[in-house]
Amino acid sequence: MKSPVFWLLLLCPGWLLASSSDALREYKSGNYDQALKDYQQLLDRKGDDPRLHFNAGAAAYRNRQFEEATKQFEEALKSPDLKLQEKAYYNRGNSMFYMGEHNPDPAKRTETWKKALQDFESCTSLAPQDADARFNHDFVKKRLEELQQQQQKSDKNKDDKQNPDDQQNKDKQQQNGQSKNDQQKQDQKDQQDQQKQQQQQKQQDQSQQKQDSSQQDQQQQQQQQQAGKPDEQKQKEQQAAKAGEDKKDAAEEEQQQAAAAAAGEMTPQQAAQLLDAQKGNEMMMPPKPRAKPSERAKPLKDW
């Protein structure tokens, strides 16, 4: 990754010469620790000058004192000069990245790299044409994503190692839950089958009852028919016997009438009929008898 700190220092030699030729000489000689001390002494004498803070940050950065460089570049951002602000954002972003890279704590490293990304974004906002700032932004973003993925994987492995029994218990609970669900389903199926069998048996019993009832009704009807046949037969026989007796009486009566006619006598039936007719005639007679009674010698018709 490019680090144009040294390039930025060369852009403003007037600041260094005007401030301290000794500090600049130490910086060019590679004696960054001494150059930082010189700039800090100048800051103590001249107060808060954003340009001196920027140069002190450059010296600290070269001396790999990234935390100190970050503080000095942050003070340089107070300058009203937008170009100085853009350079301060860029160099503070670089300082943040290396400070995070040397931090063994993944959480703190993640936090520091996120701040570095913000600085590069601010730099590109002030200088959209700065290709180095865009490159550094994409580079830090990629490293940050890789770190987060590694952290997630590490946390998962850590949890698995610290709690192996929990995973086994979880698997066991899942298995027990599955077995319980299977048992519930089987019990439900058995209950449904039992209800179905009971329903079928009930239908069969009802059908058998209907069949038995129908057979009983048929048997009763047959018995009633059989019981009624003798009475009907007896009635028919009685009617036939009566009819025979009537015929016999009629025949005897005809014979008696024929014999009486032959002998010139009336049969008992004819005599009874005659008496009945006479009684009727008597009841119908007028109060006064006629001079001559009606002829009664004629035979009466058979009623």
Number of C-alpha atoms within 10 A of each C-alpha: 9 9 15 16 20 14 9 17 18 13 9 12 13 12 16 20 13 9 18 15 15 15 25 25 16 17 24 13 10 14 16 24 18 18 26 27 15 22 24 19 12 19 18 10 9 11 11 14 14 23 21 23 26 31 28 28 31 32 32 25 28 19 19 16 18 23 17 19 28 25 17 26 30 20 19 27 21 16 16 10 11 13 13 19 23 22 22 30 27 28 29 29 30 30 30 23 24 19 21 24 17 10 13 9 10 15 13 14 20 21 13 21 24 18 16 28 24 13 23 26 20 18 24 19 12 16 15 12 10 14 11 15 29 15 14 22 22 13 13 20 16 11 15 20 12 11 16 14 12 13 15 11 12 12 12 12 12 12 13 13 11 10 12 12 11 12 13 11 12 12 12 12 12 12 12 12 12 12 12 12 12 12 12 12 12 12 12 12 12 12 12 12 12 12 12 12 12 12 12 12 12 12 12 12 12 12 12 12 12 12 12 12 12 12 12 12 12 12 12 12 12 12 12 11 11 11 11 12 12 11 11 11 11 12 12 12 12 12 12 12 12 12 12 12 12 12 12 12 12 12 12 12 16 13 13 17 19 15 14 15 12 9 9 10 14 17 18 13 13 19 12 12 16 17 12 12 12 13 11 11 11 10 9 9 10 9 7 6 8 9 6 6 7 7 6 9 6 6 9 11 8 7 5
